[in-house]
Amino acid sequence: MSASAASAACDQPAACRTAPLPVLGRDVLVPLVTGGEVTYAALDYAASAPALQRVWDDVAAYAPYYGSVHRGAGYLSQLSTDLFEAARAEVAAFLGCRPDDQLVFTRSTTDSLNLLAAAVPDGTEVFVFETEHHASLLPWRRARVTYLSAPRTPAQAVETLEKALAGRDGHGEALVCVTGASNVTGELWPVRELAAAAHAHGARIVLDAAQLAPHHPVDIADLDVDYVAFSGHKLYAPFGSGVLAGRADWLRDAEPYLAGGGASRTVARRADGGVDVEWHTTAARHEAGSPNVIGVHAIASACRTLREAGFEALVARERELVGRVLTGLAAVPGVRVLSLFGEDAERVGVISFVVDGWNSSHFAAALSAEYGIGVRDGLFCAHPLVRTLLGGEQDAPGECGAPEAAPGERSLNAIRVSFGAGTPDEHVDRFLTAVAELVRDGAAWNYRTEDGRCVPDRSGRPRG
């Protein structure tokens, strides 16, 4: 039975829909500045999602068998090698990779996109929307970059790209870089249509799936994209590993991303004292050094867990949570949700907003200190996009941080709440209650600015 059919068959859909997946930290207690403790509400999934319990269990089960990879003769080395390559196959299946695609394990989405940027042929023109995360916006230093203005509808995004590509047919290589879901608004981008436009003009396309893959199925072949990048730490796996998957030719022909052991097939001394190197043409070409086997194993475990849990049901539950958050925020006076594509745009569980009369850093600090809720405030490593959404005049000193501002001043940045497969209903309900109470009653405690952040003034007393 499908998720929608199961919901329709249930008299109380909220009671019989998919339960949140167990994650680490779900029972962690944190202190409140007002006294006492409360279970931590992790609502910062867009930065790093908590690890799935099953992922952690799989990592713990493997840890005693940890060994070197690819070149060890011992049993544990062979076991680890098999595990590493089995993980590659698992992730490739999760992404719907084509038979001739390569899948390279990296450190993160940022690392993946920098690897691809180093692999593009000389003279490649890159087209990237100014709305991208910095990981997609900044790596293309070797290429000729065209920055595309922020679209206000999905259709306008496609039209903007088509106009930009129209004059370059047949003139060298081109690559389009686009997000699947915004890390600021959570809005889904028209990836399939953008891919069709890119290919119609002889360009390739890379999908930044950092925010899409944890919330929605990603199928390279179905979307018809050339490359996909994502991070394990956003896909409910511990830190330290990422993925770049896609067309093999640019990766095979490029200089190794890192030169060293594992990337080289053979190395021989020359008579003149130099060395001749034959590099691998497989994914190993860009995986020099000892790989993060545990991180890779964790990503594969997360992919398997999401697949077996039923992505359709997980998406349906998250869509319900998104609707609940948007409805709840709309009911609070002075709260404005940020959006490029409008209030009816489909989103994953990533929502940014501002509150009239509040500095966002102050509001986020109060959510944490007084309610035990973890959210993110700032410009979210997407400075051009957030400035556009806030009116384009905001100052933002410091990478991904909040500018120094006294509590209560006009917000120069935003608050982001994000959630996913492990989020309990109670966390969402507590968040909405906290927002309404803070707007209605103000913070219960005094706060001060310290190192550019609003923090509780622990030397003082509660307000009032």
Backbone torsions as a table, in degrees:
resi	resn	phi	psi	omega
1	MET	NA	134.8	179.0
2	SER	-71.7	165.5	179.1
3	ALA	-61.2	-40.9	-179.3
4	SER	-67.4	-38.6	179.5
5	ALA	-67.5	-40.4	178.8
6	ALA	-63.1	-40.6	179.4
7	SER	-64.0	-41.7	-178.3
8	ALA	-66.9	-30.3	-177.7
9	ALA	-81.0	-7.9	-175.5
10	CYS	-101.4	133.0	178.8
11	ASP	-67.2	-29.6	179.7
12	GLN	-127.6	85.3	-173.2
13	PRO	-53.1	-38.9	-177.0
14	ALA	-64.0	-25.5	-177.2
15	ALA	-85.2	-22.8	-175.0
16	CYS	-116.5	2.8	177.2
17	ARG	-75.2	175.0	-176.8
18	THR	-56.4	132.9	177.1
19	ALA	-79.2	156.7	175.5
20	PRO	-62.9	145.2	178.0
21	LEU	-73.3	141.5	179.1
22	PRO	-63.8	132.6	179.2
23	VAL	-129.7	158.6	174.1
24	LEU	-65.6	146.2	175.7
25	GLY	85.8	3.0	-175.1
26	ARG	-68.9	-17.8	-179.8
27	ASP	-113.1	11.6	-178.2
28	VAL	-69.8	131.8	177.0
29	LEU	-98.4	138.2	178.1
30	VAL	-125.3	148.2	-179.4
31	PRO	-77.4	148.3	173.4
32	LEU	-104.0	142.7	-178.8
33	VAL	-65.1	-23.6	179.5
34	THR	-85.7	-1.5	178.8
35	GLY	111.7	145.4	178.3
36	GLY	83.7	-174.4	-178.9
37	GLU	-132.4	160.5	178.0
38	VAL	-148.9	152.0	175.6
39	THR	-63.9	130.9	-176.4
40	TYR	-65.9	131.7	175.8
41	ALA	-101.8	101.0	-178.4
42	ALA	-82.4	103.9	-179.8
43	LEU	-124.2	43.4	177.9
44	ASP	-128.7	40.1	-177.0
45	TYR	-60.0	-30.8	-176.2
46	ALA	-66.8	-25.3	175.9
47	ALA	-83.0	-55.9	174.8
48	SER	-154.7	122.5	178.9
49	ALA	-81.7	147.4	175.1
50	PRO	-63.1	148.0	-179.0
51	ALA	-70.3	138.5	173.9
52	LEU	-63.7	141.7	179.8
53	GLN	-58.7	-40.4	-179.1
54	ARG	-64.4	-37.5	177.8
55	VAL	-61.2	-47.0	-179.8
56	TRP	-62.9	-39.1	178.1
57	ASP	-64.5	-40.2	178.3
58	ASP	-65.5	-40.2	177.9
59	VAL	-64.1	-44.6	-179.9
60	ALA	-63.3	-37.0	179.5
61	ALA	-67.1	-33.0	-179.7
62	TYR	-81.8	-29.1	-170.3
63	ALA	-50.1	-41.3	179.3
64	PRO	-65.6	-16.8	-177.4
65	TYR	-102.9	12.7	-179.2
66	TYR	-56.4	134.1	178.7
67	GLY	-156.9	172.0	178.7
68	SER	-67.1	159.7	-172.0
69	VAL	-116.4	138.1	167.5
70	HIS	80.3	-31.8	-175.4
71	ARG	-123.5	5.1	-178.8
72	GLY	-89.1	140.1	179.3
73	ALA	-87.9	-17.5	-176.6
74	GLY	-71.9	162.7	-176.6
75	TYR	-60.0	-45.9	-177.8
76	LEU	-66.5	-34.0	176.2
77	SER	-66.1	-42.0	178.7
78	GLN	-66.0	-38.8	177.5
79	LEU	-62.5	-44.5	-179.5
80	SER	-65.9	-37.8	177.5
81	THR	-62.9	-45.5	178.7
82	ASP	-62.0	-40.6	179.3
83	LEU	-63.3	-42.5	-178.9
84	PHE	-62.5	-46.9	-177.9
85	GLU	-74.3	-30.8	174.1
86	ALA	-65.4	-35.5	176.7
87	ALA	-63.4	-39.5	178.7
88	ARG	-60.5	-43.1	179.7
89	ALA	-66.5	-39.6	179.9
90	GLU	-63.2	-45.3	-178.9
91	VAL	-68.9	-38.0	177.7
92	ALA	-61.2	-40.4	177.9
93	ALA	-67.1	-39.6	178.6
94	PHE	-59.7	-36.1	-178.3
95	LEU	-90.6	-3.1	-177.8
96	GLY	65.4	36.7	-177.3
97	CYS	-62.3	147.0	175.5
98	ARG	-77.4	159.2	-174.6
99	PRO	-57.0	-32.6	-175.9
100	ASP	-99.3	8.9	176.2
101	ASP	-73.7	152.6	170.1
102	GLN	-104.0	147.8	175.7
103	LEU	-126.5	115.0	-177.3
104	VAL	-108.0	132.1	174.6
105	PHE	-87.2	131.8	-176.1
106	THR	-126.5	-164.6	178.4
107	ARG	-93.4	-24.2	-172.7
108	SER	-176.5	177.0	172.9
109	THR	-60.6	-44.3	179.2
110	THR	-57.4	-45.4	179.0
111	ASP	-63.8	-40.7	-179.9
112	SER	-61.5	-45.0	-177.6
113	LEU	-72.7	-32.0	173.7
114	ASN	-68.7	-35.5	174.8
115	LEU	-61.5	-47.9	180.0
116	LEU	-63.3	-38.9	178.9
117	ALA	-61.9	-34.3	177.6
118	ALA	-75.7	-18.1	-176.1
119	ALA	-96.7	-13.5	-178.0
120	VAL	-65.1	141.6	179.5
121	PRO	-59.9	151.2	177.4
122	ASP	-55.8	138.5	178.4
123	GLY	86.3	-1.6	178.8
124	THR	-62.2	136.6	174.2
125	GLU	-98.8	129.7	-178.3
126	VAL	-109.2	133.4	177.7
127	PHE	-113.1	122.7	-176.2
128	VAL	-141.6	134.5	178.3
129	PHE	-72.8	143.6	179.2
130	GLU	-67.6	-8.5	-179.6
131	THR	-83.8	0.4	-175.6
132	GLU	-74.3	156.4	167.0
133	HIS	-61.8	151.5	-178.3
134	HIS	-57.3	-27.8	177.8
135	ALA	-62.3	-29.1	177.0
136	SER	-94.4	-25.0	-172.9
137	LEU	-82.7	-33.2	-164.8
138	LEU	-105.1	-16.5	-171.0
139	PRO	-73.6	-10.4	-164.3
140	TRP	-88.9	47.0	-174.4
141	ARG	-72.0	-22.3	179.7
142	ARG	-86.7	-8.6	-174.1
143	ALA	-108.0	169.5	170.6
144	ARG	-88.6	117.6	-171.2
145	VAL	-107.5	133.1	171.2
146	THR	-113.6	117.3	178.7
147	TYR	-91.2	126.8	-176.6
148	LEU	-98.6	139.2	-176.2
149	SER	-68.3	158.3	-176.7
150	ALA	-65.8	122.8	176.1
151	PRO	-80.8	158.8	179.6
152	ARG	-110.6	-3.0	172.0
153	THR	-145.8	157.7	174.4
154	PRO	-57.6	-39.9	179.3
155	ALA	-63.2	-38.2	178.5
156	GLN	-66.5	-31.6	176.3
157	ALA	-61.7	-44.5	179.5
158	VAL	-66.3	-43.7	179.6
159	GLU	-62.4	-41.4	179.6
160	THR	-62.2	-43.3	179.4
161	LEU	-66.4	-43.6	-178.7
162	GLU	-61.1	-40.3	178.5
163	LYS	-65.2	-39.7	-179.1
164	ALA	-67.8	-33.6	-177.7
165	LEU	-85.4	-15.8	-169.4
166	ALA	-58.3	-33.7	-175.3
167	GLY	-91.1	6.9	-172.3
168	ARG	-117.9	8.4	-176.5
169	ASP	-51.9	123.7	174.8
170	GLY	78.0	3.4	-176.9
171	HIS	-105.7	82.0	177.2
172	GLY	76.4	179.9	-178.7
173	GLU	-81.2	151.8	177.6
174	ALA	-143.7	149.2	179.9
175	LEU	-138.4	133.1	174.7
176	VAL	-104.4	133.7	177.8
177	CYS	-116.9	125.9	-177.1
178	VAL	-146.7	148.1	175.8
179	THR	-80.3	154.2	173.6
180	GLY	-87.3	-37.2	176.3
181	ALA	-144.2	132.5	-175.9
182	SER	-65.2	136.4	176.4
183	ASN	-78.1	-4.7	178.2
184	VAL	-103.2	-51.6	-175.6
185	THR	-100.9	-17.5	-175.8
186	GLY	77.7	-1.5	-175.2
187	GLU	-69.5	138.8	177.6
188	LEU	-78.5	136.4	178.7
189	TRP	-96.3	153.8	-177.3
190	PRO	-78.3	71.4	-170.5
191	VAL	-62.7	-45.7	-177.3
192	ARG	-61.8	-41.0	-179.8
193	GLU	-70.4	-37.3	177.0
194	LEU	-66.7	-37.0	177.3
195	ALA	-64.7	-41.6	178.4
196	ALA	-62.9	-41.1	178.7
197	ALA	-65.5	-41.8	178.6
198	ALA	-61.2	-49.1	-177.0
199	HIS	-66.8	-32.1	178.7
200	ALA	-63.5	-23.0	-179.7
201	HIS	-111.2	19.6	174.0
202	GLY	74.8	20.0	-180.0
203	ALA	-105.8	157.0	171.6
204	ARG	-97.5	169.4	-179.3
205	ILE	-140.5	136.8	174.5
206	VAL	-114.3	133.1	-179.0
207	LEU	-101.4	118.5	169.6
208	ASP	-81.1	102.3	-175.3
209	ALA	-102.8	20.7	-177.8
210	ALA	-55.5	-41.6	-179.4
211	GLN	-96.3	-13.4	-178.5
212	LEU	-86.7	-47.0	-172.9
213	ALA	-58.3	-36.3	179.4
214	PRO	-73.0	-14.2	-171.3
215	HIS	-118.0	-14.7	-168.6
216	HIS	-155.9	142.1	177.4
217	PRO	-58.3	141.8	177.2
218	VAL	-123.7	120.6	-179.2
219	ASP	-126.2	108.6	-176.3
220	ILE	-56.9	-47.1	-176.5
221	ALA	-67.3	-42.1	-178.6
222	ASP	-67.3	-42.8	178.5
223	LEU	-74.6	-18.7	-179.8
224	ASP	61.3	41.2	174.4
225	VAL	-95.2	158.1	-177.1
226	ASP	-88.6	-31.6	-179.7
227	TYR	-142.8	152.1	174.2
228	VAL	-134.7	138.8	175.6
229	ALA	-129.2	139.8	172.7
230	PHE	-157.7	170.3	-177.1
231	SER	-116.4	145.6	176.2
232	GLY	-67.9	-36.0	-173.7
233	HIS	-70.9	-12.7	172.0
234	LYS	-96.3	-12.5	-177.9
235	LEU	-104.0	34.2	173.2
236	TYR	67.1	26.2	175.0
237	ALA	-119.2	156.7	178.7
238	PRO	-62.4	167.3	-177.2
239	PHE	-61.4	157.6	161.6
240	GLY	115.4	-6.1	-179.3
241	SER	-137.6	150.9	176.9
242	GLY	-145.1	-177.8	-174.7
243	VAL	-139.6	138.1	164.6
244	LEU	-126.7	120.6	-178.8
245	ALA	-129.9	144.4	176.4
246	GLY	155.1	-157.8	-174.3
247	ARG	-52.7	137.8	-171.8
248	ALA	-84.5	-25.9	-166.4
249	ASP	-64.3	-48.5	-179.7
250	TRP	-63.0	-39.6	-179.9
251	LEU	-68.9	-37.7	-179.6
252	ARG	-69.4	-34.7	-175.0
253	ASP	-89.5	-15.8	-175.8
254	ALA	-76.8	156.4	170.1
255	GLU	-60.4	144.8	178.6
256	PRO	-54.1	140.0	-179.5
257	TYR	-61.0	-42.2	171.8
258	LEU	-127.1	135.9	177.4
259	ALA	-92.2	128.5	179.3
260	GLY	164.5	-169.9	-179.2
261	GLY	-61.3	141.6	-178.4
262	GLY	95.9	-36.4	178.0
263	ALA	-82.2	-23.5	-175.8
264	SER	-97.4	138.6	175.6
265	ARG	-84.5	-48.8	176.9
266	THR	-144.4	149.0	175.3
267	VAL	-133.5	129.5	-177.5
268	ALA	-135.6	142.5	175.8
269	ARG	-73.0	143.1	174.2
270	ARG	-99.9	163.5	-179.4
271	ALA	-63.2	-29.0	-178.7
272	ASP	-83.2	4.4	177.5
273	GLY	96.9	-9.2	177.8
274	GLY	-84.7	-167.2	178.4
275	VAL	-132.2	146.8	170.5
276	ASP	-105.0	133.5	-177.8
277	VAL	-123.2	133.0	169.7
278	GLU	-108.3	115.0	-176.5
279	TRP	-88.8	151.4	173.4
280	HIS	-62.5	151.9	175.1
281	THR	-105.6	-2.5	177.5
282	THR	-90.0	-172.2	178.3
283	ALA	-58.6	-25.3	179.7
284	ALA	-58.1	-24.2	179.6
285	ARG	-54.6	-31.2	-176.4
286	HIS	-114.9	19.4	-179.2
287	GLU	-123.3	41.9	-177.8
288	ALA	-61.8	152.3	179.6
289	GLY	86.5	177.7	178.4
290	SER	-76.5	121.0	-174.3
291	PRO	-75.1	160.4	177.3
292	ASN	-81.8	80.9	-174.5
293	VAL	-62.5	-41.4	-179.1
294	ILE	-65.2	-41.9	178.1
295	GLY	-63.2	-40.5	179.2
296	VAL	-67.2	-43.5	177.3
297	HIS	-60.2	-38.6	179.7
298	ALA	-65.1	-42.5	177.9
299	ILE	-60.4	-45.2	-179.5
300	ALA	-62.9	-39.5	178.4
301	SER	-63.7	-41.3	178.3
302	ALA	-63.5	-43.6	178.2
303	CYS	-59.5	-44.9	-179.2
304	ARG	-65.2	-41.8	-179.2
305	THR	-63.4	-45.4	179.2
306	LEU	-63.9	-41.1	-180.0
307	ARG	-63.9	-45.6	-176.8
308	GLU	-72.4	-27.9	177.4
309	ALA	-70.8	-21.5	-178.8
310	GLY	93.8	94.4	-175.5
311	PHE	-62.2	-32.8	-179.2
312	GLU	-59.9	-43.7	-179.7
313	ALA	-70.1	-37.9	178.3
314	LEU	-64.2	-41.5	178.2
315	VAL	-63.3	-42.3	-179.4
316	ALA	-62.9	-43.2	179.1
317	ARG	-64.9	-43.4	-180.0
318	GLU	-65.1	-37.2	178.1
319	ARG	-61.3	-37.3	177.1
320	GLU	-65.8	-41.1	178.6
321	LEU	-65.2	-40.1	177.3
322	VAL	-58.8	-46.9	179.2
323	GLY	-61.0	-38.9	180.0
324	ARG	-65.7	-42.5	-179.8
325	VAL	-66.2	-45.5	-179.5
326	LEU	-62.4	-41.4	178.6
327	THR	-65.2	-42.7	-179.9
328	GLY	-64.8	-42.5	179.1
329	LEU	-67.4	-36.5	-180.0
330	ALA	-64.0	-23.2	-177.9
331	ALA	-84.8	-6.5	-177.3
332	VAL	-99.2	121.0	-179.2
333	PRO	-59.9	137.5	174.5
334	GLY	85.2	0.1	177.6
335	VAL	-95.2	128.8	178.1
336	ARG	-123.9	119.9	177.6
337	VAL	-82.2	135.3	-178.3
338	LEU	-85.4	138.5	-177.5
339	SER	-156.0	141.7	170.3
340	LEU	-89.7	-43.7	-168.5
341	PHE	-99.5	1.5	177.7
342	GLY	100.9	165.2	-171.8
343	GLU	-67.0	-18.8	-179.4
344	ASP	-91.7	1.3	-178.3
345	ALA	-66.1	142.2	176.5
346	GLU	-73.6	135.8	-176.2
347	ARG	-130.4	156.1	161.6
348	VAL	-90.0	-175.9	-174.4
349	GLY	-77.7	56.3	177.7
350	VAL	-135.6	116.8	-175.5
351	ILE	-137.9	126.3	176.7
352	SER	-112.2	148.2	-177.4
353	PHE	-155.1	165.6	173.2
354	VAL	-127.4	159.3	-178.8
355	VAL	-126.4	124.8	-179.9
356	ASP	-54.8	132.6	175.9
357	GLY	82.4	0.2	-178.0
358	TRP	-118.5	138.7	162.4
359	ASN	-77.6	132.0	-173.6
360	SER	-62.3	-34.1	177.5
361	SER	-63.8	-39.2	177.3
362	HIS	-64.7	-43.7	-178.6
363	PHE	-63.8	-45.0	179.8
364	ALA	-64.6	-37.8	178.6
365	ALA	-64.2	-39.7	178.8
366	ALA	-67.9	-38.7	175.6
367	LEU	-58.3	-41.1	-179.5
368	SER	-72.5	-54.4	-171.5
369	ALA	-70.3	-33.1	-173.3
370	GLU	-103.6	-15.9	-177.1
371	TYR	-130.2	-6.3	-179.4
372	GLY	69.8	32.1	-177.1
373	ILE	-111.8	125.9	178.6
374	GLY	-100.0	114.3	174.1
375	VAL	-124.6	-175.0	178.1
376	ARG	-120.2	142.9	172.5
377	ASP	-130.7	155.3	179.4
378	GLY	132.3	-143.3	-179.6
379	LEU	-117.3	3.3	165.3
380	PHE	59.1	32.9	-178.4
381	CYS	53.3	34.5	176.1
382	ALA	-145.1	56.2	-171.3
383	HIS	-56.0	-49.3	-179.2
384	PRO	-59.3	-40.0	-178.9
385	LEU	-66.4	-48.7	-177.3
386	VAL	-64.3	-38.6	177.4
387	ARG	-62.2	-39.8	176.6
388	THR	-61.5	-45.0	-177.3
389	LEU	-69.1	-28.0	-179.6
390	LEU	-92.3	-2.5	177.3
391	GLY	116.1	-3.7	170.7
392	GLY	82.8	3.6	-175.9
393	GLU	-115.2	7.1	-174.0
394	GLN	-80.0	145.4	174.8
395	ASP	-96.4	145.7	-176.5
396	ALA	-145.5	71.7	177.7
397	PRO	-67.5	140.8	175.9
398	GLY	92.1	131.0	-179.8
399	GLU	-62.4	121.6	173.6
400	CYS	60.6	14.1	-174.9
401	GLY	-109.4	176.7	177.9
402	ALA	-97.0	138.8	176.2
403	PRO	-68.8	156.2	177.4
404	GLU	-69.2	127.7	179.4
405	ALA	-157.6	143.1	179.9
406	ALA	-71.3	145.8	177.0
407	PRO	-53.5	136.6	177.8
408	GLY	96.3	-13.9	178.3
409	GLU	-73.1	164.1	178.8
410	ARG	-57.2	135.8	-176.2
411	SER	-68.4	130.5	174.2
412	LEU	-103.8	3.4	179.8
413	ASN	-149.1	-167.1	-173.5
414	ALA	-132.3	169.8	175.4
415	ILE	-109.6	136.8	179.8
416	ARG	-124.2	125.3	172.7
417	VAL	-109.1	133.5	-177.5
418	SER	-144.5	146.5	-171.4
419	PHE	-153.8	174.5	-176.2
420	GLY	-168.5	-144.4	-170.2
421	ALA	-65.6	-20.0	-178.6
422	GLY	-103.2	7.1	-173.8
423	THR	-83.4	120.4	174.9
424	PRO	-74.3	153.3	176.7
425	ASP	-56.6	-37.0	-176.4
426	GLU	-59.9	-35.3	179.6
427	HIS	-65.1	-41.6	177.9
428	VAL	-65.6	-43.7	179.8
429	ASP	-63.4	-42.2	179.3
430	ARG	-64.0	-40.3	178.5
431	PHE	-60.8	-47.5	-178.6
432	LEU	-65.6	-38.5	176.2
433	THR	-63.2	-42.7	-178.5
434	ALA	-64.4	-43.3	179.0
435	VAL	-59.9	-47.5	-178.9
436	ALA	-62.0	-41.1	-177.9
437	GLU	-70.4	-40.9	179.4
438	LEU	-64.3	-40.5	179.3
439	VAL	-67.9	-39.7	-177.5
440	ARG	-75.5	-43.9	-170.1
441	ASP	-109.4	-14.4	-173.3
442	GLY	80.8	173.5	178.8
443	ALA	-69.9	148.4	-179.9
444	ALA	-87.1	-7.6	-173.5
445	TRP	-131.1	157.0	173.0
446	ASN	-82.8	144.6	-179.1
447	TYR	-127.9	156.3	177.9
448	ARG	-139.1	161.5	178.9
449	THR	-90.2	128.4	-179.8
450	GLU	-139.0	118.3	-177.6
451	ASP	53.5	40.4	176.7
452	GLY	79.9	4.3	-179.2
453	ARG	-121.1	145.6	172.9
454	CYS	-82.1	127.5	-179.2
455	VAL	-135.3	156.3	177.2
456	PRO	-62.1	139.3	176.5
457	ASP	-83.7	90.4	-172.6
458	ARG	-75.0	-11.2	176.2
459	SER	-86.4	-9.7	-177.9
460	GLY	-103.1	-157.6	-177.9
461	ARG	-126.8	165.3	175.7
462	PRO	-57.6	155.9	175.9
463	ARG	-67.3	154.9	174.9
464	GLY	116.5	NA	NA
